[in-house]
Amino acid sequence: MPLVYINIMEGRPKEKIEKMIASVSEAISESLEADISSVRIMVNEMSEHQYGVGGKPWRIVKAERAAAKPFEGQDS
């Protein structure tokens, strides 16, 4: 019985998560030649304060990345 854990940031619509579950289940079933009814998907939605990159909270990383992007129409 394949069991897949997926961690994502909270805030996506329920329909998007359900579509992801269907797609991942199909991919696992096909690649492992397992009956799709045996595939289990566990989705964990995290708050921003529960995630970090390179020793920094996600809110800071996200702000740094946004500041680093050139404005549209501006030469980079």
Secondary structure, 3 states (H helix, E strand, C coil): CCEEEEEEECCCCHHHHHHHHHHHHHHHHHHHCCCHHHCEEEEEEECHHHCEECCEEHHHHHHHHHHHCCCCCCCC
